């Protein structure tokens, strides 16, 4: 399993403290499935405020991080628990599946 420590050097400008589970959305502005996921991620951030952080990474503007994270397809989500362990999910999904994944990293 991947760990957030593997990416710390690339996360300058992103607030990852390891105290709160995080969902990192790797996306691009031109990506249709990414645009479809955006409102769901915004809703997740609002509904889980204080329990989960949602960060967005534009792969075109953050190519070093995207390369280090081996992002081959977008959208790609990194779901990171309090221990820094990463679960990688590639592709769009319904909101219910997104919340199920979010609940898993909270525990």
N, C-alpha and C positions, 0 to 999 in steps of 0.2 A: 504494500500500500504506500502511496505517496504521502509525504509529510510537508507541511507548509514551510518548514525550515529549509527545504531544498530550494525554495523560491525567494527567501527573504531578501537577498541582494537585488532582486528585480522589483520589489514591492515598494520602492521609494515613492512617496506621495499617496500611498494607500494605507488606511488606518486598520491594520490587523494587529491586535494586541494579544490574541490568543485567549482572552477572557470570555468572549462571546462567540458562539458559532457563527460562521460566515458562509454566505453563498457568493461566489465570484462568477459573474456572467461575462464570458468572453464572447464578444459580438463585433459586428461591423455595421455601419450605418446603411450600407447598401444591401444587407442581408434580409430577405423577406421573413424567413422563420425567426430571425432575431427580433425583428420589429413586432412580430406576433407575440413573442414571449415578453416583451418589454412591459406591457400593462400588467401581466400576471406577476412579474417580479416586483413591480411597484406595489401592487396589492399585497404581496407577501411581506414586503418591507413594512407596510403600514400595519397589517394585521399581527405581525410578529415583532413589532417594535419593542426594543428592550430585551428581546430573547434571541434575535438573529440580526446580523448586519447583512445587507446586500450591497455588494460592490460591483461596479460595471467596468470592464476593461475593453476599450476599443482596440482590436488587434492591429488595425492599421496605424494607430498612434503609439502603440506599445509593442512593437515588433520583437524586441529582445525578450520581454516576458512571455509573449505568445510562443516564441521559438523555444524558450527554456521549458515551458509547460507542455511542449509537443502538441500544440493545438493544430489539428489537421482539418477539422470541420467545425463550423459554427452554426448555431450556438453550442457552446460547451460550457457546462456549469461545473465548478468545483464546489462541493459541499464539504465544509471543513468543521470538524467537531472541536471541542475545547482542548483536546490533546494535540490538535494540529493535523490529524489524519484526514486525508482527502479522498472523497468518493467522487469520481468523474462521471458525468452524465452528458452524453452527446445527443443533440437534436432537440426539437421542440417536444412539448408534452402538455397534457391538460393540467389545469390548475390543481385538481385533486391529487394527481401524482406528485406535483411539485410540493404540496403541503405534506404529503406522506414522507417525502425525502427530508423535508425540513424538520419534521417531528423526530426523525431518526437521529439527526445530528444534535438535537437539543438534549437528548438523554445521555 
